[in-house]
Amino acid sequence: MDILQAKEKIERLKREKNAVILAHYYAPPDVQDVADFLGDSLGLSQLAASSEADVIVFGGVHFMAETAAILCPDKTVLSPAPDAGCSLADSIDAARLAAWKARHPDGIVVSYVNTTAEVKALTDWCCTSANAVKVVESLPESRPVLFGPDKHLGSHIMQVTGRKMELWDGVCTVHDEISSMMIHEALKRWPDADILIHPEATCSDDKELIGNERVVFASTAGMLKHAAASPKKTFVIATEADTMHQLEKENPGKVFVPVSPGIYCREMKKVSLENIIESLETGKGKVVLDENIRTKALLPIRRMMEIK
Ligand code: SF4
């Protein structure tokens, strides 16, 4: 089946099943092109919650489909690549989080959305890269914050807010490749460009970069917003490389340069037109959650969605 036939088949199946396809900006470009809605974790959670479709096909890694299923108990949520994992979600589980909490009984747990439903169920607040700073700023100063699982995002928040937190030792193996040295070299090599960096990157706690007016730390949606509004013509992109697909589509005439070729999330590339078709045809990849876990996980996600 060629791409055109696959796209036609997906359109027909969507109509038959009253389905929508949500895709993350790191999904392969052909998956992005068939999606009804594209977004980052926060945007897609909001879209899932407001969708009137009966079926949501989630073009992303498994924890994202799980988050949609937590928000939409009356809908069928399909994860076309249910084995698509995430190094952050894999770095912490409910037992280890419970042990961490026991060592800090007064602590407030803030979990990045890249976690399993079981971890969210033991969490006080979820956040995404788009609202992590605001979430932490909203918490009482008098109590310790346990932030996980991304230590680079946690360090970035500590630098920006001045608030000390306990950090879990997890990383996104994709953004962990983006070092301070790479960014300092890019600043010299592209003197007219802004550098857009995802705060999961290793360089995110570099004080010099945080204070540099040409450097913008942002979620993917934040990068798209900045690129559209900025008078600059060139942008160096320090995040997952397929983000460039949408940046280029939405900003004809502007130039986007990857900080390093080959920064791809292999897990996200497990989603394909073929497995989307298979999911729609057979229901493969249906997310099933324990109702007790789901209701507990819903509270920190709702709190996250209230802070924009
Ligand atoms: S890019 Fe990193 S955080 Fe995002 S899904 Fe891949 S491994 Fe997880």
py3Dmol code that shows the C-alpha trace and the ligand (Angstrom):
import py3Dmol

protein = """\
ATOM      1  CA  MET A   1       0.000   0.000   0.000  1.00  0.00           C
ATOM      2  CA  ASP A   2       1.463   3.396  -0.911  1.00  0.00           C
ATOM      3  CA  ILE A   3       1.190   6.485   1.301  1.00  0.00           C
ATOM      4  CA  LEU A   4      -1.786   7.881  -0.626  1.00  0.00           C
ATOM      5  CA  GLN A   5      -3.740   4.614  -0.286  1.00  0.00           C
ATOM      6  CA  ALA A   6      -2.835   4.394   3.408  1.00  0.00           C
ATOM      7  CA  LYS A   7      -4.063   7.944   3.995  1.00  0.00           C
ATOM      8  CA  GLU A   8      -7.355   7.234   2.148  1.00  0.00           C
ATOM      9  CA  LYS A   9      -7.888   4.082   4.177  1.00  0.00           C
ATOM     10  CA  ILE A  10      -7.262   5.954   7.442  1.00  0.00           C
ATOM     11  CA  GLU A  11      -9.776   8.649   6.437  1.00  0.00           C
ATOM     12  CA  ARG A  12     -12.410   5.984   5.692  1.00  0.00           C
ATOM     13  CA  LEU A  13     -11.772   4.129   8.955  1.00  0.00           C
ATOM     14  CA  LYS A  14     -11.928   7.380  10.928  1.00  0.00           C
ATOM     15  CA  ARG A  15     -15.367   8.136   9.484  1.00  0.00           C
ATOM     16  CA  GLU A  16     -16.643   4.605  10.139  1.00  0.00           C
ATOM     17  CA  LYS A  17     -15.449   4.546  13.761  1.00  0.00           C
ATOM     18  CA  ASN A  18     -15.964   8.238  14.614  1.00  0.00           C
ATOM     19  CA  ALA A  19     -12.265   8.358  15.424  1.00  0.00           C
ATOM     20  CA  VAL A  20      -9.717  11.151  15.679  1.00  0.00           C
ATOM     21  CA  ILE A  21      -5.958  10.872  15.426  1.00  0.00           C
ATOM     22  CA  LEU A  22      -3.838  12.868  17.846  1.00  0.00           C
ATOM     23  CA  ALA A  23      -0.122  12.972  17.105  1.00  0.00           C
ATOM     24  CA  HIS A  24       2.881  14.317  18.929  1.00  0.00           C
ATOM     25  CA  TYR A  25       5.353  16.574  17.110  1.00  0.00           C
ATOM     26  CA  TYR A  26       7.983  13.804  17.410  1.00  0.00           C
ATOM     27  CA  ALA A  27       5.837  11.303  15.474  1.00  0.00           C
ATOM     28  CA  PRO A  28       7.097  10.495  11.950  1.00  0.00           C
ATOM     29  CA  PRO A  29       6.135  13.221   9.443  1.00  0.00           C
ATOM     30  CA  ASP A  30       3.661  10.991   7.520  1.00  0.00           C
ATOM     31  CA  VAL A  31       1.845  10.298  10.820  1.00  0.00           C
ATOM     32  CA  GLN A  32       1.842  14.034  11.608  1.00  0.00           C
ATOM     33  CA  ASP A  33       0.277  14.623   8.187  1.00  0.00           C
ATOM     34  CA  VAL A  34      -2.715  12.299   8.833  1.00  0.00           C
ATOM     35  CA  ALA A  35      -3.337  13.632  12.348  1.00  0.00           C
ATOM     36  CA  ASP A  36      -6.474  15.647  13.088  1.00  0.00           C
ATOM     37  CA  PHE A  37      -4.592  17.380  15.871  1.00  0.00           C
ATOM     38  CA  LEU A  38      -0.888  17.832  16.490  1.00  0.00           C
ATOM     39  CA  GLY A  39       0.535  18.959  19.764  1.00  0.00           C
ATOM     40  CA  ASP A  40       2.906  18.506  22.645  1.00  0.00           C
ATOM     41  CA  SER A  41       1.949  16.644  25.810  1.00  0.00           C
ATOM     42  CA  LEU A  42      -0.063  19.484  27.343  1.00  0.00           C
ATOM     43  CA  GLY A  43      -1.889  20.426  24.138  1.00  0.00           C
ATOM     44  CA  LEU A  44      -2.771  16.828  23.321  1.00  0.00           C
ATOM     45  CA  SER A  45      -4.105  16.176  26.836  1.00  0.00           C
ATOM     46  CA  GLN A  46      -6.397  19.172  26.433  1.00  0.00           C
ATOM     47  CA  LEU A  47      -7.522  18.028  22.987  1.00  0.00           C
ATOM     48  CA  ALA A  48      -8.206  14.486  24.201  1.00  0.00           C
ATOM     49  CA  ALA A  49     -10.318  15.815  27.063  1.00  0.00           C
ATOM     50  CA  SER A  50     -12.432  18.006  24.785  1.00  0.00           C
ATOM     51  CA  SER A  51     -12.822  15.600  21.843  1.00  0.00           C
ATOM     52  CA  GLU A  52     -16.284  14.365  20.904  1.00  0.00           C
ATOM     53  CA  ALA A  53     -14.976  11.332  19.027  1.00  0.00           C
ATOM     54  CA  ASP A  54     -15.733   7.795  20.225  1.00  0.00           C
ATOM     55  CA  VAL A  55     -12.219   6.592  19.461  1.00  0.00           C
ATOM     56  CA  ILE A  56      -8.893   8.370  19.997  1.00  0.00           C
ATOM     57  CA  VAL A  57      -5.865   7.002  18.183  1.00  0.00           C
ATOM     58  CA  PHE A  58      -2.785   8.361  19.896  1.00  0.00           C
ATOM     59  CA  GLY A  59       0.240   8.778  17.632  1.00  0.00           C
ATOM     60  CA  GLY A  60       2.866   8.877  20.337  1.00  0.00           C
ATOM     61  CA  VAL A  61       4.525   6.720  22.973  1.00  0.00           C
ATOM     62  CA  HIS A  62       2.468   4.626  25.355  1.00  0.00           C
ATOM     63  CA  PHE A  63       2.362   6.931  28.403  1.00  0.00           C
ATOM     64  CA  MET A  64       0.724   9.595  26.216  1.00  0.00           C
ATOM     65  CA  ALA A  65      -2.095   7.247  25.198  1.00  0.00           C
ATOM     66  CA  GLU A  66      -2.464   6.294  28.853  1.00  0.00           C
ATOM     67  CA  THR A  67      -2.810   9.968  29.823  1.00  0.00           C
ATOM     68  CA  ALA A  68      -5.575  10.344  27.228  1.00  0.00           C
ATOM     69  CA  ALA A  69      -7.302   7.227  28.625  1.00  0.00           C
ATOM     70  CA  ILE A  70      -7.114   8.662  32.169  1.00  0.00           C
ATOM     71  CA  LEU A  71      -8.861  11.798  30.922  1.00  0.00           C
ATOM     72  CA  CYS A  72     -11.425  10.036  28.711  1.00  0.00           C
ATOM     73  CA  PRO A  73     -12.899   6.981  30.459  1.00  0.00           C
ATOM     74  CA  ASP A  74     -15.898   6.912  28.095  1.00  0.00           C
ATOM     75  CA  LYS A  75     -13.800   6.740  24.939  1.00  0.00           C
ATOM     76  CA  THR A  76     -11.746   3.980  23.393  1.00  0.00           C
ATOM     77  CA  VAL A  77      -8.107   5.078  23.357  1.00  0.00           C
ATOM     78  CA  LEU A  78      -5.836   3.179  20.983  1.00  0.00           C
ATOM     79  CA  SER A  79      -2.046   3.127  21.165  1.00  0.00           C
ATOM     80  CA  PRO A  80      -0.986   1.893  17.708  1.00  0.00           C
ATOM     81  CA  ALA A  81       2.528   1.099  18.958  1.00  0.00           C
ATOM     82  CA  PRO A  82       1.880  -0.105  22.514  1.00  0.00           C
ATOM     83  CA  ASP A  83       5.528  -1.126  22.935  1.00  0.00           C
ATOM     84  CA  ALA A  84       6.711   2.467  22.299  1.00  0.00           C
ATOM     85  CA  GLY A  85       8.280   3.419  25.602  1.00  0.00           C
ATOM     86  CA  CYS A  86      10.079   6.417  27.062  1.00  0.00           C
ATOM     87  CA  SER A  87      13.318   6.447  29.071  1.00  0.00           C
ATOM     88  CA  LEU A  88      11.789   8.922  31.526  1.00  0.00           C
ATOM     89  CA  ALA A  89       8.620   6.911  32.158  1.00  0.00           C
ATOM     90  CA  ASP A  90      10.784   3.771  32.502  1.00  0.00           C
ATOM     91  CA  SER A  91      13.106   5.396  35.075  1.00  0.00           C
ATOM     92  CA  ILE A  92      10.565   5.421  37.907  1.00  0.00           C
ATOM     93  CA  ASP A  93       7.805   3.083  39.048  1.00  0.00           C
ATOM     94  CA  ALA A  94       5.186   3.210  41.781  1.00  0.00           C
ATOM     95  CA  ALA A  95       7.259   1.199  44.305  1.00  0.00           C
ATOM     96  CA  ARG A  96      10.311   3.442  43.956  1.00  0.00           C
ATOM     97  CA  LEU A  97       8.207   6.593  44.092  1.00  0.00           C
ATOM     98  CA  ALA A  98       6.452   5.312  47.238  1.00  0.00           C
ATOM     99  CA  ALA A  99       9.853   4.687  48.868  1.00  0.00           C
ATOM    100  CA  TRP A 100      11.031   8.213  47.907  1.00  0.00           C
ATOM    101  CA  LYS A 101       7.852   9.712  49.377  1.00  0.00           C
ATOM    102  CA  ALA A 102       8.365   7.727  52.589  1.00  0.00           C
ATOM    103  CA  ARG A 103      11.799   9.345  52.977  1.00  0.00           C
ATOM    104  CA  HIS A 104      10.205  12.822  52.603  1.00  0.00           C
ATOM    105  CA  PRO A 105       6.803  12.512  54.322  1.00  0.00           C
ATOM    106  CA  ASP A 106       6.112  16.252  54.070  1.00  0.00           C
ATOM    107  CA  GLY A 107       7.056  16.403  50.369  1.00  0.00           C
ATOM    108  CA  ILE A 108       4.876  17.509  47.462  1.00  0.00           C
ATOM    109  CA  VAL A 109       5.384  15.202  44.478  1.00  0.00           C
ATOM    110  CA  VAL A 110       5.556  16.914  41.084  1.00  0.00           C
ATOM    111  CA  SER A 111       5.784  14.429  38.238  1.00  0.00           C
ATOM    112  CA  TYR A 112       6.527  15.354  34.682  1.00  0.00           C
ATOM    113  CA  VAL A 113       3.722  13.985  32.501  1.00  0.00           C
ATOM    114  CA  ASN A 114       6.172  11.410  31.073  1.00  0.00           C
ATOM    115  CA  THR A 115       5.228   8.806  33.684  1.00  0.00           C
ATOM    116  CA  THR A 116       2.973   5.766  33.937  1.00  0.00           C
ATOM    117  CA  ALA A 117      -0.587   5.902  35.311  1.00  0.00           C
ATOM    118  CA  GLU A 118       0.619   4.136  38.498  1.00  0.00           C
ATOM    119  CA  VAL A 119       3.209   6.859  39.140  1.00  0.00           C
ATOM    120  CA  LYS A 120       0.677   9.605  38.422  1.00  0.00           C
ATOM    121  CA  ALA A 121      -1.655   7.974  40.954  1.00  0.00           C
ATOM    122  CA  LEU A 122       0.977   8.662  43.673  1.00  0.00           C
ATOM    123  CA  THR A 123       1.635  12.204  42.423  1.00  0.00           C
ATOM    124  CA  ASP A 124       0.300  15.513  43.765  1.00  0.00           C
ATOM    125  CA  TRP A 125       0.879  17.598  40.641  1.00  0.00           C
ATOM    126  CA  CYS A 126       1.716  16.656  37.065  1.00  0.00           C
ATOM    127  CA  CYS A 127       3.393  19.165  34.762  1.00  0.00           C
ATOM    128  CA  THR A 128       4.671  19.395  31.214  1.00  0.00           C
ATOM    129  CA  SER A 129       7.680  21.277  29.900  1.00  0.00           C
ATOM    130  CA  ALA A 130       5.241  24.072  28.968  1.00  0.00           C
ATOM    131  CA  ASN A 131       4.031  24.753  32.512  1.00  0.00           C
ATOM    132  CA  ALA A 132       6.593  23.123  34.853  1.00  0.00           C
ATOM    133  CA  VAL A 133       7.987  26.461  36.095  1.00  0.00           C
ATOM    134  CA  LYS A 134       4.491  27.811  36.835  1.00  0.00           C
ATOM    135  CA  VAL A 135       3.446  24.606  38.606  1.00  0.00           C
ATOM    136  CA  VAL A 136       6.487  24.728  40.909  1.00  0.00           C
ATOM    137  CA  GLU A 137       6.024  28.468  41.542  1.00  0.00           C
ATOM    138  CA  SER A 138       2.436  27.784  42.656  1.00  0.00           C
ATOM    139  CA  LEU A 139       3.514  25.436  45.485  1.00  0.00           C
ATOM    140  CA  PRO A 140       3.933  26.527  49.123  1.00  0.00           C
ATOM    141  CA  GLU A 141       7.537  27.457  49.977  1.00  0.00           C
ATOM    142  CA  SER A 142       7.213  25.768  53.352  1.00  0.00           C
ATOM    143  CA  ARG A 143       7.187  22.219  51.934  1.00  0.00           C
ATOM    144  CA  PRO A 144       9.868  20.252  50.098  1.00  0.00           C
ATOM    145  CA  VAL A 145       9.211  19.435  46.440  1.00  0.00           C
ATOM    146  CA  LEU A 146      10.083  16.000  45.053  1.00  0.00           C
ATOM    147  CA  PHE A 147      10.463  16.552  41.306  1.00  0.00           C
ATOM    148  CA  GLY A 148      10.798  13.677  38.873  1.00  0.00           C
ATOM    149  CA  PRO A 149      11.634  11.914  36.793  1.00  0.00           C
ATOM    150  CA  ASP A 150      13.601  14.353  34.565  1.00  0.00           C
ATOM    151  CA  LYS A 151      16.620  15.725  36.437  1.00  0.00           C
ATOM    152  CA  HIS A 152      17.542  18.165  33.646  1.00  0.00           C
ATOM    153  CA  LEU A 153      14.077  19.751  33.605  1.00  0.00           C
ATOM    154  CA  GLY A 154      14.221  19.813  37.431  1.00  0.00           C
ATOM    155  CA  SER A 155      17.628  21.578  37.399  1.00  0.00           C
ATOM    156  CA  HIS A 156      16.322  24.077  34.850  1.00  0.00           C
ATOM    157  CA  ILE A 157      13.340  24.898  37.067  1.00  0.00           C
ATOM    158  CA  MET A 158      15.645  25.321  40.079  1.00  0.00           C
ATOM    159  CA  GLN A 159      17.799  27.799  38.134  1.00  0.00           C
ATOM    160  CA  VAL A 160      14.809  29.775  36.841  1.00  0.00           C
ATOM    161  CA  THR A 161      12.814  29.890  40.089  1.00  0.00           C
ATOM    162  CA  GLY A 162      15.639  29.782  42.648  1.00  0.00           C
ATOM    163  CA  ARG A 163      13.696  27.061  44.463  1.00  0.00           C
ATOM    164  CA  LYS A 164      15.600  24.054  45.758  1.00  0.00           C
ATOM    165  CA  MET A 165      13.974  20.683  45.024  1.00  0.00           C
ATOM    166  CA  GLU A 166      14.759  17.005  45.484  1.00  0.00           C
ATOM    167  CA  LEU A 167      15.339  15.568  41.986  1.00  0.00           C
ATOM    168  CA  TRP A 168      14.782  12.066  40.652  1.00  0.00           C
ATOM    169  CA  ASP A 169      17.750  10.785  38.616  1.00  0.00           C
ATOM    170  CA  GLY A 170      16.021  10.214  35.258  1.00  0.00           C
ATOM    171  CA  VAL A 171      16.797  11.559  31.788  1.00  0.00           C
ATOM    172  CA  CYS A 172      15.286  11.625  28.330  1.00  0.00           C
ATOM    173  CA  THR A 173      17.962   9.717  26.418  1.00  0.00           C
ATOM    174  CA  VAL A 174      17.204  11.833  23.331  1.00  0.00           C
ATOM    175  CA  HIS A 175      17.597  15.302  24.881  1.00  0.00           C
ATOM    176  CA  ASP A 176      20.415  14.070  27.128  1.00  0.00           C
ATOM    177  CA  GLU A 177      22.622  14.275  24.005  1.00  0.00           C
ATOM    178  CA  ILE A 178      22.248  18.071  23.815  1.00  0.00           C
ATOM    179  CA  SER A 179      25.199  19.513  25.730  1.00  0.00           C
ATOM    180  CA  SER A 180      26.140  23.065  26.725  1.00  0.00           C
ATOM    181  CA  MET A 181      29.144  22.887  24.408  1.00  0.00           C
ATOM    182  CA  MET A 182      26.877  22.186  21.414  1.00  0.00           C
ATOM    183  CA  ILE A 183      24.787  25.265  22.191  1.00  0.00           C
ATOM    184  CA  HIS A 184      27.747  27.587  22.800  1.00  0.00           C
ATOM    185  CA  GLU A 185      29.186  26.470  19.444  1.00  0.00           C
ATOM    186  CA  ALA A 186      25.825  27.055  17.731  1.00  0.00           C
ATOM    187  CA  LEU A 187      25.658  30.581  19.171  1.00  0.00           C
ATOM    188  CA  LYS A 188      29.006  31.362  17.527  1.00  0.00           C
ATOM    189  CA  ARG A 189      28.289  29.538  14.268  1.00  0.00           C
ATOM    190  CA  TRP A 190      24.850  31.121  13.719  1.00  0.00           C
ATOM    191  CA  PRO A 191      25.262  34.694  15.055  1.00  0.00           C
ATOM    192  CA  ASP A 192      21.894  35.883  13.661  1.00  0.00           C
ATOM    193  CA  ALA A 193      19.856  32.923  14.874  1.00  0.00           C
ATOM    194  CA  ASP A 194      17.833  32.286  17.999  1.00  0.00           C
ATOM    195  CA  ILE A 195      18.536  28.930  19.637  1.00  0.00           C
ATOM    196  CA  LEU A 196      15.387  27.043  20.700  1.00  0.00           C
ATOM    197  CA  ILE A 197      16.094  24.419  23.371  1.00  0.00           C
ATOM    198  CA  HIS A 198      13.820  21.870  25.002  1.00  0.00           C
ATOM    199  CA  PRO A 199      14.318  22.025  28.794  1.00  0.00           C
ATOM    200  CA  GLU A 200      14.845  18.242  28.938  1.00  0.00           C
ATOM    201  CA  ALA A 201      18.273  18.921  27.368  1.00  0.00           C
ATOM    202  CA  THR A 202      21.444  18.412  29.420  1.00  0.00           C
ATOM    203  CA  CYS A 203      22.363  22.095  28.955  1.00  0.00           C
ATOM    204  CA  SER A 204      19.146  23.332  30.598  1.00  0.00           C
ATOM    205  CA  ASP A 205      20.763  24.386  33.880  1.00  0.00           C
ATOM    206  CA  ASP A 206      23.578  26.357  32.183  1.00  0.00           C
ATOM    207  CA  LYS A 207      23.251  29.816  33.790  1.00  0.00           C
ATOM    208  CA  GLU A 208      24.960  31.564  30.880  1.00  0.00           C
ATOM    209  CA  LEU A 209      22.423  30.087  28.447  1.00  0.00           C
ATOM    210  CA  ILE A 210      19.441  30.892  30.673  1.00  0.00           C
ATOM    211  CA  GLY A 211      20.609  34.529  30.742  1.00  0.00           C
ATOM    212  CA  ASN A 212      21.287  34.776  26.992  1.00  0.00           C
ATOM    213  CA  GLU A 213      18.638  36.731  25.078  1.00  0.00           C
ATOM    214  CA  ARG A 214      19.180  34.621  21.939  1.00  0.00           C
ATOM    215  CA  VAL A 215      18.409  31.408  23.804  1.00  0.00           C
ATOM    216  CA  VAL A 216      14.804  30.310  24.340  1.00  0.00           C
ATOM    217  CA  PHE A 217      13.973  27.320  26.541  1.00  0.00           C
ATOM    218  CA  ALA A 218      10.557  26.110  25.425  1.00  0.00           C
ATOM    219  CA  SER A 219       8.226  23.177  24.903  1.00  0.00           C
ATOM    220  CA  THR A 220       7.586  22.229  21.288  1.00  0.00           C
ATOM    221  CA  ALA A 221       4.428  24.343  21.206  1.00  0.00           C
ATOM    222  CA  GLY A 222       6.445  27.200  22.716  1.00  0.00           C
ATOM    223  CA  MET A 223       9.047  26.829  19.955  1.00  0.00           C
ATOM    224  CA  LEU A 224       6.346  27.038  17.272  1.00  0.00           C
ATOM    225  CA  LYS A 225       4.915  30.145  18.916  1.00  0.00           C
ATOM    226  CA  HIS A 226       8.319  31.812  19.193  1.00  0.00           C
ATOM    227  CA  ALA A 227       9.300  31.018  15.590  1.00  0.00           C
ATOM    228  CA  ALA A 228       6.016  32.435  14.265  1.00  0.00           C
ATOM    229  CA  ALA A 229       6.215  35.655  16.295  1.00  0.00           C
ATOM    230  CA  SER A 230       9.939  36.378  15.987  1.00  0.00           C
ATOM    231  CA  PRO A 231      11.326  38.726  13.305  1.00  0.00           C
ATOM    232  CA  LYS A 232      14.398  36.462  13.114  1.00  0.00           C
ATOM    233  CA  LYS A 233      14.834  34.426   9.938  1.00  0.00           C
ATOM    234  CA  THR A 234      17.026  31.587  11.258  1.00  0.00           C
ATOM    235  CA  PHE A 235      16.540  29.298  14.249  1.00  0.00           C
ATOM    236  CA  VAL A 236      18.745  26.546  15.600  1.00  0.00           C
ATOM    237  CA  ILE A 237      16.587  23.742  16.967  1.00  0.00           C
ATOM    238  CA  ALA A 238      17.846  21.786  19.969  1.00  0.00           C
ATOM    239  CA  THR A 239      15.219  19.093  20.314  1.00  0.00           C
ATOM    240  CA  GLU A 240      13.848  16.031  18.520  1.00  0.00           C
ATOM    241  CA  ALA A 241      14.535  16.493  14.810  1.00  0.00           C
ATOM    242  CA  ASP A 242      11.028  15.780  13.455  1.00  0.00           C
ATOM    243  CA  THR A 243       9.815  18.922  15.252  1.00  0.00           C
ATOM    244  CA  MET A 244      11.319  20.658  12.218  1.00  0.00           C
ATOM    245  CA  HIS A 245       8.537  19.225  10.003  1.00  0.00           C
ATOM    246  CA  GLN A 246       5.888  21.424  11.590  1.00  0.00           C
ATOM    247  CA  LEU A 247       8.196  24.414  12.140  1.00  0.00           C
ATOM    248  CA  GLU A 248       8.981  24.440   8.410  1.00  0.00           C
ATOM    249  CA  LYS A 249       5.351  23.907   7.369  1.00  0.00           C
ATOM    250  CA  GLU A 250       4.101  26.777   9.540  1.00  0.00           C
ATOM    251  CA  ASN A 251       6.928  29.201   8.745  1.00  0.00           C
ATOM    252  CA  PRO A 252       7.678  29.264   5.009  1.00  0.00           C
ATOM    253  CA  GLY A 253      10.667  31.498   4.297  1.00  0.00           C
ATOM    254  CA  LYS A 254      12.295  30.900   7.683  1.00  0.00           C
ATOM    255  CA  VAL A 255      15.267  28.575   8.121  1.00  0.00           C
ATOM    256  CA  PHE A 256      15.480  25.892  10.809  1.00  0.00           C
ATOM    257  CA  VAL A 257      18.794  24.202  11.497  1.00  0.00           C
ATOM    258  CA  PRO A 258      19.107  21.143  13.765  1.00  0.00           C
ATOM    259  CA  VAL A 259      21.760  21.685  16.455  1.00  0.00           C
ATOM    260  CA  SER A 260      22.996  18.220  15.625  1.00  0.00           C
ATOM    261  CA  PRO A 261      21.780  15.865  12.903  1.00  0.00           C
ATOM    262  CA  GLY A 262      20.327  12.620  14.148  1.00  0.00           C
ATOM    263  CA  ILE A 263      18.549  13.657  17.360  1.00  0.00           C
ATOM    264  CA  TYR A 264      15.567  11.351  16.958  1.00  0.00           C
ATOM    265  CA  CYS A 265      13.359   9.505  19.449  1.00  0.00           C
ATOM    266  CA  ARG A 266      13.331   5.950  18.108  1.00  0.00           C
ATOM    267  CA  GLU A 267      10.372   5.051  20.299  1.00  0.00           C
ATOM    268  CA  MET A 268       8.216   7.728  18.646  1.00  0.00           C
ATOM    269  CA  LYS A 269       9.133   6.323  15.225  1.00  0.00           C
ATOM    270  CA  LYS A 270       7.423   3.043  16.115  1.00  0.00           C
ATOM    271  CA  VAL A 271       4.109   4.719  15.228  1.00  0.00           C
ATOM    272  CA  SER A 272       3.350   4.241  11.534  1.00  0.00           C
ATOM    273  CA  LEU A 273       0.475   4.552   9.055  1.00  0.00           C
ATOM    274  CA  GLU A 274       0.349   0.732   8.982  1.00  0.00           C
ATOM    275  CA  ASN A 275      -0.093   0.270  12.728  1.00  0.00           C
ATOM    276  CA  ILE A 276      -2.626   3.122  12.861  1.00  0.00           C
ATOM    277  CA  ILE A 277      -4.679   1.245  10.232  1.00  0.00           C
ATOM    278  CA  GLU A 278      -4.306  -2.031  12.150  1.00  0.00           C
ATOM    279  CA  SER A 279      -5.429  -0.358  15.396  1.00  0.00           C
ATOM    280  CA  LEU A 280      -8.460   1.214  13.737  1.00  0.00           C
ATOM    281  CA  GLU A 281      -9.424  -2.048  12.013  1.00  0.00           C
ATOM    282  CA  THR A 282      -8.906  -4.446  14.916  1.00  0.00           C
ATOM    283  CA  GLY A 283      -8.854  -2.342  18.110  1.00  0.00           C
ATOM    284  CA  LYS A 284      -5.250  -3.439  18.719  1.00  0.00           C
ATOM    285  CA  GLY A 285      -3.463  -1.360  21.357  1.00  0.00           C
ATOM    286  CA  LYS A 286      -6.585  -0.475  23.345  1.00  0.00           C
ATOM    287  CA  VAL A 287      -5.507   1.133  26.621  1.00  0.00           C
ATOM    288  CA  VAL A 288      -7.089  -0.560  29.637  1.00  0.00           C
ATOM    289  CA  LEU A 289      -6.613   0.989  33.075  1.00  0.00           C
ATOM    290  CA  ASP A 290      -7.471  -0.063  36.598  1.00  0.00           C
ATOM    291  CA  GLU A 291     -10.310   2.298  37.611  1.00  0.00           C
ATOM    292  CA  ASN A 292      -8.845   2.944  41.067  1.00  0.00           C
ATOM    293  CA  ILE A 293      -5.484   3.957  39.522  1.00  0.00           C
ATOM    294  CA  ARG A 294      -7.235   6.019  36.859  1.00  0.00           C
ATOM    295  CA  THR A 295      -9.256   8.123  39.305  1.00  0.00           C
ATOM    296  CA  LYS A 296      -6.203   8.749  41.504  1.00  0.00           C
ATOM    297  CA  ALA A 297      -4.102   9.701  38.446  1.00  0.00           C
ATOM    298  CA  LEU A 298      -6.789  12.070  37.183  1.00  0.00           C
ATOM    299  CA  LEU A 299      -6.368  14.600  40.020  1.00  0.00           C
ATOM    300  CA  PRO A 300      -2.709  15.612  39.328  1.00  0.00           C
ATOM    301  CA  ILE A 301      -3.452  15.717  35.589  1.00  0.00           C
ATOM    302  CA  ARG A 302      -6.441  18.024  36.164  1.00  0.00           C
ATOM    303  CA  ARG A 303      -4.259  20.266  38.336  1.00  0.00           C
ATOM    304  CA  MET A 304      -1.675  20.341  35.534  1.00  0.00           C
ATOM    305  CA  MET A 305      -4.281  21.351  32.969  1.00  0.00           C
ATOM    306  CA  GLU A 306      -5.478  24.256  35.098  1.00  0.00           C
ATOM    307  CA  ILE A 307      -2.028  25.915  34.964  1.00  0.00           C
ATOM    308  CA  LYS A 308      -1.239  27.218  31.473  1.00  0.00           C
TER     309      LYS A 308
END
"""
ligand_1 = """\
8
SF4
S 11.880 12.190 23.274
Fe 12.579 11.551 25.308
S 10.921 12.151 26.673
Fe 10.070 12.137 24.601
S 9.230 10.061 24.350
Fe 11.323 10.020 23.530
S 12.553 9.303 25.277
Fe 10.608 9.991 26.133
"""
view = py3Dmol.view(width=600, height=400)
view.addModel(protein, "pdb")
view.setStyle({"model": 0}, {"cartoon": {"style": "trace"}})
view.addModel(ligand_1, "xyz")
view.setStyle({"model": 1}, {"stick": {}})
view.zoomTo()
view.show()
